[in-house]
Amino acid sequence: MTVHAPHATPPCILTIAGSDSGGGAGIQADLKAMTALGGFGMSVITALTAQNGLGVTGIHAPDAEFVALQLTTVLDGFPVAGAKTGMLFSAPIIEAVADVLAARKNFPLVVDPVSVSQSGHRLLREDAMQALVRRVLPLADLLTPNRPEAEMLAGMDIATEADVREAVRRILAMGPKAVLLKGGHFEGSGDLIDWLGLSGPLPGTGGAPEIIALSQPRVDTPNNHGTGCTLSAAIATCLGLGMDLLPAVQRAQRYLNLCLRESYTPGQGFGPPNHAAPLTLREF
């Protein structure tokens, strides 16, 4: 009989988000990213979507009480080391999730303020944005809005670097410890820049700038379905592995960039990043 040496248990990383039946975004993308980066992924499903690479055709959400039951059951059974939220859909679900997290959160939380799908379908009810701002943003160790989400939260258009800095300052005032304003919706042919804003100076730098630019080579691909989900899940995993915020964000950026370079189209419409790229290429 062969006796195998015991393996180290990976950190438990939780995603609280919607399910994408097409597999490219949401819970499915999160779990793939978490596994590829060395986490044990777990999920609390806030909504079911009927979805493929062409768009969202329907949404069905469970009762808020059942969402809360999923979350408390996971927290009762696992030592969660890091977590993220994605599609939270409705004010009752946001309130239920926030009630549990406010009482039991002892791990870093990445909040992806998902509001509209890439195909233009609303993933957050219009009456839920205030609940998200009031209840969830103050719990966030990192908030990861894209340009339209940042414009909605900050109440302003964002076109220039000065706009970016002002928007990040406005959003930081809402309570998150840090904000990563993603640059994927900004046009240009140069490197893609994400802006990391901190509520205080970067630890260990003796007063570094409050808002710093983090760049990655821009990848020319139409297969970008689920990029925001993938990035936030990757950051949550890196934080759960014990990394500090800045290196966690930078490693997650590199991971997503590699996944985009190796992306594919499994069906009709927009394809996803290749979440398994580091495992197959062995270069990450």
Backbone as CSV, one residue per row, in Angstrom:
resi,resn,N_x,N_y,N_z,CA_x,CA_y,CA_z,C_x,C_y,C_z
1,MET,0.846,-1.191,0.000,0.000,0.000,0.000,0.880,1.240,0.000
2,THR,0.547,2.179,-0.880,1.296,3.433,-0.945,0.745,4.414,0.077
3,VAL,1.616,4.968,0.877,1.217,5.963,1.868,1.643,7.333,1.361
4,HIS,0.681,8.204,1.209,0.968,9.549,0.718,1.195,10.506,1.879
5,ALA,2.168,11.380,1.741,2.416,12.397,2.760,1.227,13.349,2.819
6,PRO,0.859,13.829,3.999,-0.265,14.755,4.112,0.051,16.074,3.424
7,HIS,-0.960,16.646,2.806,-0.810,17.930,2.139,-1.251,19.051,3.070
8,ALA,-0.630,20.195,2.918,-1.060,21.364,3.675,-2.457,21.760,3.231
9,THR,-3.298,22.107,4.192,-4.668,22.513,3.871,-4.656,23.931,3.315
10,PRO,-5.221,24.134,2.141,-5.248,25.501,1.586,-6.170,26.393,2.400
11,PRO,-5.966,27.710,2.373,-6.854,28.611,3.108,-8.248,28.609,2.492
12,CYS,-9.247,28.751,3.339,-10.647,28.758,2.910,-11.016,30.162,2.435
13,ILE,-11.413,30.271,1.176,-11.754,31.553,0.574,-13.218,31.510,0.146
14,LEU,-13.976,32.518,0.516,-15.427,32.520,0.312,-15.839,33.560,-0.718
15,THR,-16.728,33.170,-1.622,-17.362,34.118,-2.525,-18.851,34.194,-2.228
16,ILE,-19.343,35.413,-2.123,-20.763,35.696,-1.890,-21.247,36.425,-3.126
17,ALA,-21.892,35.699,-4.032,-22.149,36.275,-5.351,-23.209,35.468,-6.093
18,GLY,-23.469,35.877,-7.328,-24.450,35.197,-8.162,-23.820,34.112,-9.003
19,SER,-24.646,33.168,-9.422,-24.199,32.072,-10.273,-24.357,32.451,-11.741
20,ASP,-23.345,32.158,-12.537,-23.386,32.356,-13.991,-23.511,30.987,-14.640
21,SER,-24.678,30.693,-15.206,-24.890,29.382,-15.811,-23.967,29.134,-16.996
22,GLY,-23.411,30.208,-17.584,-22.465,30.066,-18.670,-21.044,29.789,-18.216
23,GLY,-20.785,29.879,-16.921,-19.502,29.473,-16.367,-18.377,30.480,-16.451
24,GLY,-18.604,31.649,-17.064,-17.500,32.572,-17.274,-17.331,33.636,-16.218
25,ALA,-18.370,33.899,-15.444,-18.332,34.972,-14.449,-18.939,34.456,-13.140
26,GLY,-19.160,35.368,-12.198,-19.851,35.019,-10.967,-19.152,33.936,-10.162
27,ILE,-19.982,33.165,-9.461,-19.478,32.100,-8.591,-18.508,31.179,-9.326
28,GLN,-18.868,30.816,-10.558,-18.044,29.864,-11.293,-16.650,30.416,-11.565
29,ALA,-16.559,31.665,-11.995,-15.246,32.278,-12.224,-14.478,32.402,-10.914
30,ASP,-15.167,32.796,-9.864,-14.519,32.970,-8.570,-13.858,31.683,-8.097
31,LEU,-14.596,30.574,-8.155,-14.071,29.308,-7.648,-12.880,28.832,-8.477
32,LYS,-12.928,29.060,-9.787,-11.794,28.681,-10.636,-10.559,29.475,-10.258
33,ALA,-10.716,30.797,-10.081,-9.576,31.640,-9.727,-9.020,31.260,-8.358
34,MET,-9.904,31.023,-7.416,-9.460,30.660,-6.067,-8.647,29.373,-6.080
35,THR,-9.097,28.396,-6.843,-8.392,27.128,-6.915,-7.036,27.288,-7.585
36,ALA,-6.995,28.049,-8.684,-5.748,28.230,-9.422,-4.681,28.917,-8.580
37,LEU,-5.110,29.774,-7.648,-4.165,30.537,-6.833,-3.889,29.910,-5.475
38,GLY,-4.440,28.719,-5.239,-4.074,27.991,-4.031,-5.046,28.088,-2.885
39,GLY,-6.283,28.494,-3.142,-7.289,28.548,-2.091,-8.282,27.411,-2.196
40,PHE,-9.034,27.183,-1.117,-10.161,26.256,-1.120,-11.420,27.107,-1.214
41,GLY,-12.048,27.102,-2.380,-13.161,27.996,-2.632,-14.480,27.490,-2.089
42,MET,-15.252,28.417,-1.521,-16.587,28.125,-1.001,-17.528,29.219,-1.488
43,SER,-18.838,28.937,-1.477,-19.753,29.906,-2.077,-21.024,30.092,-1.272
44,VAL,-21.505,31.324,-1.300,-22.857,31.691,-0.865,-23.519,32.295,-2.094
45,ILE,-24.559,31.649,-2.606,-25.172,32.067,-3.862,-26.320,33.032,-3.581
46,THR,-26.182,34.231,-4.115,-27.170,35.286,-3.883,-28.233,35.343,-4.967
47,ALA,-27.941,34.774,-6.135,-28.888,34.800,-7.249,-28.473,33.764,-8.278
48,LEU,-29.457,33.232,-8.988,-29.213,32.382,-10.146,-29.468,33.216,-11.391
49,THR,-28.542,33.171,-12.332,-28.769,33.850,-13.601,-28.856,32.823,-14.720
50,ALA,-29.755,33.074,-15.653,-29.763,32.343,-16.916,-28.905,33.161,-17.863
51,GLN,-27.733,32.664,-18.210,-26.727,33.509,-18.823,-25.809,32.689,-19.726
52,ASN,-25.354,33.316,-20.797,-24.310,32.749,-21.636,-23.431,33.886,-22.138
53,GLY,-22.582,33.614,-23.108,-21.681,34.642,-23.608,-22.363,35.756,-24.364
54,LEU,-23.654,35.591,-24.660,-24.416,36.617,-25.372,-25.148,37.560,-24.437
55,GLY,-25.366,37.143,-23.183,-26.052,38.012,-22.241,-26.830,37.256,-21.198
56,VAL,-27.554,38.015,-20.385,-28.383,37.487,-19.299,-29.833,37.465,-19.767
57,THR,-30.480,36.325,-19.638,-31.875,36.215,-20.052,-32.843,36.137,-18.880
58,GLY,-32.333,35.966,-17.668,-33.214,35.920,-16.509,-32.448,35.827,-15.212
59,ILE,-33.100,36.252,-14.118,-32.504,36.214,-12.779,-33.537,35.678,-11.807
60,HIS,-33.109,34.758,-10.958,-33.964,34.253,-9.877,-33.155,34.307,-8.582
61,ALA,-33.666,34.995,-7.584,-32.948,35.157,-6.322,-33.637,34.380,-5.206
62,PRO,-32.873,33.730,-4.326,-33.468,33.078,-3.158,-33.900,34.110,-2.127
63,ASP,-34.656,33.664,-1.141,-35.024,34.544,-0.040,-33.762,35.026,0.683
64,ALA,-33.825,36.246,1.181,-32.686,36.799,1.903,-32.315,35.939,3.107
65,GLU,-33.317,35.359,3.748,-33.058,34.518,4.919,-32.231,33.295,4.551
66,PHE,-32.469,32.749,3.357,-31.702,31.579,2.946,-30.278,31.962,2.576
67,VAL,-30.092,33.142,2.005,-28.738,33.620,1.734,-27.971,33.747,3.051
68,ALA,-28.620,34.325,4.059,-27.982,34.462,5.366,-27.677,33.094,5.976
69,LEU,-28.570,32.116,5.758,-28.346,30.768,6.282,-27.133,30.128,5.617
70,GLN,-26.996,30.304,4.306,-25.788,29.804,3.635,-24.541,30.389,4.287
71,LEU,-24.553,31.705,4.502,-23.377,32.386,5.024,-23.050,31.939,6.442
72,THR,-24.044,31.880,7.317,-23.775,31.462,8.701,-23.322,30.010,8.756
73,THR,-23.866,29.168,7.891,-23.474,27.760,7.886,-22.024,27.600,7.450
74,VAL,-21.600,28.345,6.438,-20.203,28.298,6.020,-19.292,28.803,7.143
75,LEU,-19.659,29.913,7.754,-18.825,30.471,8.815,-18.775,29.560,10.037
76,ASP,-19.852,28.819,10.274,-19.860,27.866,11.388,-18.924,26.690,11.139
77,GLY,-18.735,26.336,9.864,-18.008,25.109,9.560,-16.592,25.276,9.062
78,PHE,-16.195,26.502,8.703,-14.888,26.698,8.083,-14.193,27.939,8.645
79,PRO,-12.858,27.885,8.772,-12.092,29.083,9.164,-11.816,29.943,7.935
80,VAL,-12.733,30.828,7.620,-12.599,31.641,6.415,-11.395,32.576,6.559
81,ALA,-10.496,32.521,5.555,-9.282,33.342,5.587,-9.405,34.587,4.729
82,GLY,-10.345,34.603,3.800,-10.564,35.743,2.930,-11.886,35.564,2.216
83,ALA,-12.497,36.679,1.799,-13.806,36.586,1.153,-13.986,37.735,0.178
84,LYS,-14.940,37.554,-0.722,-15.339,38.611,-1.649,-16.842,38.587,-1.799
85,THR,-17.389,39.742,-2.134,-18.781,39.800,-2.557,-18.817,40.251,-4.008
86,GLY,-19.810,39.732,-4.733,-20.039,40.138,-6.107,-21.466,40.623,-6.254
87,MET,-22.228,39.958,-7.084,-23.628,40.317,-7.303,-24.440,40.061,-6.036
88,LEU,-24.970,41.123,-5.447,-25.802,40.997,-4.244,-27.279,41.250,-4.535
89,PHE,-27.596,41.823,-5.655,-28.900,41.882,-6.293,-29.929,42.793,-5.646
90,SER,-30.263,42.592,-4.367,-31.401,43.317,-3.787,-31.060,43.867,-2.409
91,ALA,-31.832,44.865,-1.986,-31.628,45.450,-0.662,-31.822,44.435,0.463
92,PRO,-32.866,43.582,0.423,-32.999,42.590,1.499,-31.807,41.637,1.589
93,ILE,-31.273,41.207,0.450,-30.105,40.316,0.476,-28.893,41.057,1.024
94,ILE,-28.708,42.297,0.614,-27.596,43.095,1.137,-27.703,43.252,2.644
95,GLU,-28.893,43.566,3.136,-29.087,43.731,4.578,-28.787,42.432,5.319
96,ALA,-29.241,41.306,4.772,-29.040,40.017,5.427,-27.560,39.643,5.471
97,VAL,-26.864,39.835,4.355,-25.438,39.532,4.307,-24.663,40.458,5.238
98,ALA,-24.994,41.739,5.219,-24.277,42.706,6.050,-24.483,42.437,7.531
99,ASP,-25.684,42.012,7.917,-25.933,41.691,9.325,-24.988,40.597,9.817
100,VAL,-24.816,39.559,9.002,-23.944,38.452,9.397,-22.483,38.884,9.393
101,LEU,-22.069,39.561,8.345,-20.669,39.972,8.255,-20.291,40.963,9.352
102,ALA,-21.186,41.886,9.660,-20.891,42.874,10.693,-20.630,42.214,12.042
103,ALA,-21.310,41.099,12.279,-21.171,40.406,13.561,-20.020,39.400,13.578
104,ARG,-19.651,38.874,12.413,-18.737,37.722,12.416,-17.507,37.875,11.534
105,LYS,-17.364,38.971,10.834,-16.224,39.130,9.922,-14.925,39.288,10.712
106,ASN,-14.014,38.338,10.519,-12.668,38.433,11.088,-11.626,38.073,10.031
107,PHE,-11.915,38.440,8.792,-11.076,38.115,7.648,-11.160,39.273,6.657
108,PRO,-10.169,39.412,5.779,-10.229,40.494,4.777,-11.375,40.262,3.801
109,LEU,-12.063,41.352,3.449,-13.213,41.286,2.553,-12.996,42.204,1.359
110,VAL,-13.095,41.636,0.165,-13.037,42.388,-1.085,-14.460,42.532,-1.599
111,VAL,-14.875,43.754,-1.884,-16.243,44.015,-2.351,-16.176,44.479,-3.808
112,ASP,-16.748,43.679,-4.697,-16.892,44.051,-6.102,-18.329,44.552,-6.270
113,PRO,-18.533,45.860,-6.451,-19.887,46.426,-6.439,-20.623,46.202,-7.762
114,VAL,-20.854,44.941,-8.076,-21.455,44.557,-9.355,-22.843,45.169,-9.480
115,SER,-23.086,45.898,-10.576,-24.394,46.521,-10.763,-25.004,46.236,-12.126
116,VAL,-24.167,46.125,-13.172,-24.662,45.886,-14.524,-23.754,44.866,-15.191
117,SER,-24.347,43.903,-15.899,-23.548,42.906,-16.610,-22.892,43.524,-17.829
118,GLN,-21.931,42.809,-18.379,-21.237,43.288,-19.569,-22.196,43.498,-20.737
119,SER,-23.306,42.729,-20.757,-24.286,42.859,-21.831,-25.330,43.926,-21.535
120,GLY,-25.202,44.618,-20.374,-26.108,45.709,-20.048,-27.283,45.339,-19.172
121,HIS,-27.342,44.114,-18.664,-28.450,43.670,-17.815,-28.167,44.078,-16.366
122,ARG,-29.155,44.672,-15.700,-28.973,45.095,-14.306,-28.834,43.886,-13.390
123,LEU,-27.751,43.874,-12.601,-27.506,42.814,-11.639,-27.675,43.302,-10.204
124,LEU,-27.974,44.585,-10.060,-28.265,45.176,-8.754,-29.498,46.052,-8.926
125,ARG,-30.549,45.759,-8.185,-31.768,46.550,-8.304,-31.486,48.006,-7.958
126,GLU,-32.212,48.894,-8.615,-31.956,50.322,-8.445,-32.112,50.774,-6.999
127,ASP,-33.016,50.143,-6.259,-33.242,50.548,-4.875,-32.222,49.934,-3.916
128,ALA,-31.255,49.161,-4.446,-30.308,48.467,-3.578,-28.982,49.206,-3.426
129,MET,-28.726,50.193,-4.275,-27.429,50.865,-4.233,-27.187,51.548,-2.893
130,GLN,-28.197,52.205,-2.344,-28.015,52.870,-1.060,-27.734,51.872,0.060
131,ALA,-28.383,50.715,-0.009,-28.108,49.678,0.987,-26.670,49.195,0.868
132,LEU,-26.191,49.057,-0.364,-24.809,48.635,-0.579,-23.844,49.658,0.010
133,VAL,-24.088,50.925,-0.249,-23.212,51.980,0.258,-23.259,52.035,1.780
134,ARG,-24.439,51.953,2.317,-24.625,52.135,3.766,-24.147,50.935,4.581
135,ARG,-24.377,49.714,4.085,-24.126,48.526,4.889,-22.866,47.756,4.511
136,VAL,-22.499,47.742,3.236,-21.410,46.856,2.807,-20.096,47.604,2.622
137,LEU,-20.121,48.800,2.055,-18.867,49.506,1.819,-18.052,49.721,3.093
138,PRO,-18.667,50.042,4.236,-17.857,50.209,5.453,-17.204,48.914,5.939
139,LEU,-17.665,47.769,5.443,-17.074,46.487,5.834,-15.920,46.081,4.926
140,ALA,-15.727,46.807,3.828,-14.778,46.393,2.793,-13.344,46.762,3.159
141,ASP,-12.468,45.778,3.072,-11.039,46.063,3.145,-10.547,46.591,1.799
142,LEU,-11.230,46.186,0.736,-10.937,46.705,-0.601,-12.216,46.707,-1.417
143,LEU,-12.494,47.821,-2.095,-13.615,47.943,-3.020,-13.044,48.008,-4.430
144,THR,-13.643,47.263,-5.391,-13.053,47.159,-6.729,-14.034,47.597,-7.821
145,PRO,-14.409,48.856,-7.893,-15.344,49.297,-8.930,-14.660,49.475,-10.284
146,ASN,-15.408,49.208,-11.354,-14.946,49.627,-12.672,-15.365,51.082,-12.886
147,ARG,-15.082,51.611,-14.056,-15.356,53.028,-14.287,-16.836,53.380,-14.129
148,PRO,-17.792,52.671,-14.778,-19.202,53.032,-14.586,-19.654,52.908,-13.130
149,GLU,-19.180,51.883,-12.425,-19.563,51.722,-11.022,-18.987,52.837,-10.168
150,ALA,-17.749,53.227,-10.445,-17.132,54.333,-9.704,-17.851,55.644,-9.979
151,GLU,-18.262,55.866,-11.226,-19.011,57.074,-11.549,-20.341,57.101,-10.807
152,MET,-21.004,55.956,-10.711,-22.273,55.874,-10.003,-22.081,56.159,-8.514
153,LEU,-21.042,55.565,-7.931,-20.808,55.754,-6.500,-20.348,57.178,-6.181
154,ALA,-19.451,57.716,-6.999,-18.887,59.040,-6.720,-19.796,60.171,-7.169
155,GLY,-20.772,59.872,-8.036,-21.674,60.907,-8.533,-21.003,61.889,-9.460
156,MET,-20.111,61.393,-10.333,-19.380,62.276,-11.236,-18.895,61.483,-12.436
157,ASP,-18.624,62.203,-13.535,-17.976,61.600,-14.688,-16.484,61.458,-14.405
158,ILE,-15.894,60.382,-14.938,-14.470,60.140,-14.732,-13.813,60.008,-16.098
159,ALA,-12.990,60.985,-16.447,-12.335,60.968,-17.756,-10.831,61.169,-17.650
160,THR,-10.392,61.945,-16.673,-8.973,62.291,-16.557,-8.382,61.694,-15.291
161,GLU,-7.055,61.795,-15.186,-6.407,61.314,-13.963,-6.877,62.108,-12.749
162,ALA,-7.100,63.385,-12.914,-7.615,64.196,-11.811,-9.003,63.719,-11.390
163,ASP,-9.825,63.351,-12.376,-11.150,62.801,-12.062,-11.026,61.505,-11.271
164,VAL,-10.096,60.651,-11.699,-9.883,59.380,-11.002,-9.557,59.629,-9.538
165,ARG,-8.639,60.536,-9.291,-8.213,60.802,-7.921,-9.356,61.379,-7.081
166,GLU,-10.141,62.261,-7.661,-11.270,62.826,-6.937,-12.320,61.758,-6.661
167,ALA,-12.611,60.909,-7.640,-13.603,59.856,-7.441,-13.160,58.879,-6.362
168,VAL,-11.888,58.510,-6.388,-11.378,57.583,-5.364,-11.494,58.210,-3.977
169,ARG,-11.168,59.497,-3.857,-11.289,60.162,-2.551,-12.743,60.179,-2.080
170,ARG,-13.672,60.437,-3.001,-15.090,60.441,-2.618,-15.551,59.064,-2.154
171,ILE,-15.109,58.035,-2.852,-15.541,56.681,-2.494,-14.899,56.240,-1.192
172,LEU,-13.633,56.596,-0.959,-12.993,56.272,0.317,-13.753,56.883,1.485
173,ALA,-14.345,58.045,1.260,-15.109,58.708,2.325,-16.362,57.926,2.709
174,MET,-16.767,56.967,1.869,-17.936,56.141,2.174,-17.606,54.979,3.106
175,GLY,-16.324,54.774,3.419,-16.003,53.796,4.449,-15.076,52.650,4.114
176,PRO,-14.854,52.291,2.836,-13.923,51.182,2.595,-12.497,51.581,2.964
177,LYS,-11.693,50.587,3.365,-10.315,50.884,3.735,-9.452,51.212,2.524
178,ALA,-9.834,50.667,1.364,-9.079,50.913,0.139,-10.008,50.762,-1.054
179,VAL,-9.633,51.407,-2.155,-10.414,51.357,-3.394,-9.469,51.066,-4.546
180,LEU,-9.822,50.091,-5.380,-9.100,49.835,-6.617,-10.040,50.170,-7.766
181,LEU,-9.812,51.347,-8.376,-10.618,51.761,-9.515,-9.995,51.143,-10.765
182,LYS,-10.715,50.195,-11.365,-10.165,49.406,-12.465,-10.198,50.196,-13.773
183,GLY,-9.173,49.991,-14.587,-9.012,50.800,-15.779,-9.506,50.184,-17.067
184,GLY,-10.167,49.041,-16.997,-10.559,48.347,-18.215,-11.539,49.093,-19.092
185,HIS,-12.320,50.029,-18.532,-13.303,50.771,-19.316,-12.762,52.091,-19.865
186,PHE,-11.477,52.373,-19.629,-10.864,53.572,-20.185,-10.231,53.220,-21.525
187,GLU,-10.482,54.034,-22.535,-9.937,53.770,-23.854,-8.455,54.135,-23.903
188,GLY,-7.761,53.487,-24.809,-6.344,53.785,-24.981,-5.618,52.584,-25.529
189,SER,-4.433,52.812,-26.056,-3.640,51.734,-26.636,-2.441,51.367,-25.773
190,GLY,-2.198,52.134,-24.727,-1.067,51.856,-23.853,-1.423,50.856,-22.778
191,ASP,-0.593,50.807,-21.746,-0.844,49.898,-20.637,-2.176,50.214,-19.971
192,LEU,-2.781,49.189,-19.407,-4.005,49.363,-18.631,-3.611,49.732,-17.197
193,ILE,-4.222,50.774,-16.666,-3.871,51.260,-15.330,-5.065,51.110,-14.396
194,ASP,-4.825,50.435,-13.276,-5.759,50.411,-12.162,-5.227,51.361,-11.092
195,TRP,-6.139,52.067,-10.439,-5.736,53.061,-9.441,-6.102,52.556,-8.055
196,LEU,-5.084,52.420,-7.187,-5.293,51.938,-5.826,-5.265,53.124,-4.871
197,GLY,-6.389,53.361,-4.213,-6.501,54.430,-3.240,-6.615,53.866,-1.841
198,LEU,-5.881,54.436,-0.916,-5.826,53.940,0.455,-6.364,54.995,1.408
199,SER,-6.991,54.543,2.476,-7.516,55.486,3.459,-6.403,56.137,4.265
200,GLY,-5.209,55.551,4.202,-4.037,56.126,4.849,-2.812,55.815,4.019
201,PRO,-1.609,56.242,4.458,-0.382,55.959,3.704,-0.148,54.462,3.579
202,LEU,0.505,54.046,2.507,0.833,52.648,2.303,1.775,52.183,3.405
203,PRO,1.455,51.090,4.120,2.306,50.633,5.228,3.747,50.399,4.776
204,GLY,4.683,50.858,5.608,6.089,50.603,5.343,6.753,51.545,4.361
205,THR,6.025,52.567,3.885,6.609,53.472,2.894,6.901,54.855,3.476
206,GLY,6.511,55.093,4.705,6.799,56.380,5.319,6.079,57.538,4.679
207,GLY,4.862,57.322,4.234,4.068,58.404,3.677,3.995,58.404,2.169
208,ALA,3.825,57.225,1.578,3.678,57.123,0.122,2.384,57.793,-0.319
209,PRO,2.252,58.089,-1.618,1.015,58.709,-2.097,-0.214,57.890,-1.724
210,GLU,-1.290,58.591,-1.447,-2.529,57.934,-1.054,-3.127,57.143,-2.213
211,ILE,-2.915,57.614,-3.444,-3.466,56.968,-4.629,-2.320,56.664,-5.578
212,ILE,-2.168,55.387,-5.938,-1.045,54.981,-6.770,-1.546,54.254,-8.007
213,ALA,-0.809,54.405,-9.097,-1.159,53.787,-10.375,-0.444,52.453,-10.496
214,LEU,-1.213,51.417,-10.841,-0.662,50.077,-11.037,-0.975,49.652,-12.465
215,SER,0.046,49.396,-13.261,-0.173,49.128,-14.682,0.124,47.680,-15.040
216,GLN,-0.570,47.225,-16.085,-0.344,45.924,-16.698,-0.453,46.109,-18.210
217,PRO,0.235,45.282,-19.007,0.071,45.385,-20.463,-1.381,45.134,-20.854
218,ARG,-1.910,45.981,-21.723,-3.278,45.806,-22.193,-3.346,44.591,-23.117
219,VAL,-4.333,43.732,-22.934,-4.498,42.526,-23.739,-5.644,42.756,-24.720
220,ASP,-5.364,42.595,-25.991,-6.370,42.798,-27.028,-7.130,41.493,-27.260
221,THR,-8.248,41.329,-26.571,-9.057,40.130,-26.707,-10.513,40.479,-26.446
222,PRO,-11.450,39.868,-27.173,-12.872,40.061,-26.867,-13.338,39.165,-25.715
223,ASN,-12.474,38.257,-25.287,-12.863,37.278,-24.266,-12.585,37.833,-22.876
224,ASN,-13.432,38.762,-22.469,-13.242,39.419,-21.170,-14.468,39.264,-20.268
225,HIS,-15.260,38.222,-20.522,-16.436,37.964,-19.683,-15.981,37.447,-18.324
226,GLY,-16.301,38.176,-17.264,-15.946,37.737,-15.913,-14.620,38.256,-15.408
227,THR,-14.061,39.282,-16.043,-12.758,39.785,-15.596,-12.827,40.414,-14.204
228,GLY,-13.894,41.174,-13.940,-14.021,41.794,-12.619,-14.185,40.769,-11.514
229,CYS,-14.980,39.745,-11.780,-15.158,38.660,-10.811,-13.829,37.969,-10.542
230,THR,-13.116,37.689,-11.628,-11.836,36.981,-11.520,-10.832,37.784,-10.707
231,LEU,-10.730,39.082,-10.977,-9.754,39.906,-10.264,-10.070,39.990,-8.782
232,SER,-11.323,40.241,-8.434,-11.675,40.366,-7.011,-11.487,39.039,-6.279
233,ALA,-11.816,37.928,-6.933,-11.605,36.618,-6.311,-10.123,36.338,-6.125
234,ALA,-9.310,36.742,-7.105,-7.869,36.536,-7.005,-7.281,37.358,-5.864
235,ILE,-7.731,38.604,-5.724,-7.227,39.437,-4.624,-7.630,38.842,-3.280
236,ALA,-8.888,38.412,-3.159,-9.345,37.805,-1.906,-8.515,36.581,-1.561
237,THR,-8.176,35.790,-2.573,-7.366,34.598,-2.335,-5.965,34.970,-1.871
238,CYS,-5.360,35.934,-2.530,-4.019,36.354,-2.134,-4.006,36.933,-0.712
239,LEU,-5.027,37.701,-0.368,-5.133,38.208,1.002,-5.310,37.048,1.983
240,GLY,-6.111,36.058,1.603,-6.308,34.885,2.448,-5.052,34.052,2.622
241,LEU,-4.141,34.151,1.669,-2.850,33.467,1.766,-1.881,34.224,2.665
242,GLY,-2.292,35.401,3.144,-1.469,36.162,4.074,-0.697,37.307,3.465
243,MET,-0.944,37.621,2.196,-0.224,38.713,1.554,-0.774,40.058,2.000
244,ASP,0.092,41.077,2.024,-0.372,42.441,2.256,-1.153,42.935,1.042
245,LEU,-1.859,44.056,1.213,-2.792,44.494,0.177,-2.108,44.778,-1.162
246,LEU,-1.052,45.588,-1.167,-0.438,45.959,-2.435,0.101,44.747,-3.195
247,PRO,0.908,43.881,-2.588,1.366,42.710,-3.345,0.230,41.774,-3.729
248,ALA,-0.827,41.716,-2.927,-1.978,40.882,-3.287,-2.641,41.404,-4.550
249,VAL,-2.821,42.722,-4.627,-3.425,43.320,-5.820,-2.527,43.098,-7.034
250,GLN,-1.240,43.294,-6.868,-0.321,43.147,-7.999,-0.258,41.704,-8.489
251,ARG,-0.281,40.752,-7.586,-0.264,39.339,-8.017,-1.563,38.990,-8.729
252,ALA,-2.676,39.496,-8.221,-3.959,39.249,-8.872,-3.996,39.877,-10.261
253,GLN,-3.416,41.062,-10.406,-3.329,41.696,-11.725,-2.544,40.820,-12.699
254,ARG,-1.400,40.317,-12.254,-0.579,39.464,-13.123,-1.331,38.191,-13.504
255,TYR,-2.037,37.627,-12.547,-2.821,36.420,-12.817,-3.876,36.693,-13.882
256,LEU,-4.657,37.759,-13.711,-5.697,38.073,-14.682,-5.095,38.359,-16.047
257,ASN,-3.977,39.062,-16.082,-3.349,39.385,-17.357,-2.957,38.115,-18.106
258,LEU,-2.393,37.150,-17.396,-2.046,35.875,-18.012,-3.285,35.140,-18.495
259,CYS,-4.337,35.136,-17.677,-5.581,34.468,-18.064,-6.189,35.092,-19.317
260,LEU,-6.084,36.401,-19.453,-6.602,37.074,-20.637,-5.757,36.764,-21.864
261,ARG,-4.445,36.694,-21.683,-3.582,36.362,-22.824,-3.869,34.959,-23.348
262,GLU,-4.344,34.072,-22.472,-4.634,32.688,-22.854,-6.140,32.430,-22.953
263,SER,-6.940,33.487,-23.124,-8.402,33.334,-23.137,-8.874,32.586,-24.368
264,TYR,-10.112,32.124,-24.329,-10.687,31.343,-25.423,-12.183,31.600,-25.488
265,THR,-12.824,31.042,-26.512,-14.268,31.212,-26.707,-14.928,29.837,-26.734
266,PRO,-15.437,29.359,-25.603,-16.028,28.017,-25.575,-17.395,27.925,-26.235
267,GLY,-18.085,29.048,-26.394,-19.422,29.042,-26.991,-19.641,30.322,-27.772
268,GLN,-20.891,30.687,-27.955,-21.198,31.918,-28.676,-20.957,33.142,-27.786
269,GLY,-20.680,34.266,-28.424,-20.520,35.509,-27.688,-19.136,35.648,-27.088
270,PHE,-19.065,36.425,-26.008,-17.792,36.714,-25.366,-17.348,35.523,-24.522
271,GLY,-16.088,35.145,-24.657,-15.528,34.074,-23.856,-14.927,34.598,-22.566
272,PRO,-14.458,33.697,-21.706,-13.876,34.089,-20.425,-12.351,34.093,-20.467
273,PRO,-11.726,34.668,-19.462,-10.301,34.422,-19.269,-10.072,32.932,-19.025
274,ASN,-8.878,32.487,-19.309,-8.528,31.084,-19.056,-8.001,30.968,-17.632
275,HIS,-8.898,30.646,-16.709,-8.527,30.636,-15.300,-7.453,29.613,-14.967
276,ALA,-7.307,28.589,-15.791,-6.319,27.542,-15.537,-4.980,27.822,-16.190
277,ALA,-4.813,28.984,-16.796,-3.580,29.273,-17.534,-2.306,29.055,-16.701
278,PRO,-2.241,29.496,-15.435,-0.997,29.261,-14.678,-0.735,27.778,-14.451
279,LEU,-1.781,26.973,-14.378,-1.600,25.545,-14.113,-1.109,24.816,-15.355
280,THR,-1.569,25.248,-16.514,-1.177,24.569,-17.747,0.140,25.101,-18.301
281,LEU,0.411,26.389,-18.136,1.635,26.972,-18.658,2.798,26.887,-17.682
282,ARG,2.459,26.754,-16.398,3.472,26.645,-15.328,4.467,27.810,-15.377
283,GLU,3.950,29.009,-15.636,4.851,30.159,-15.703,4.461,31.263,-14.734
284,PHE,3.513,31.013,-13.876,3.049,32.080,-12.988,3.615,31.868,-11.581
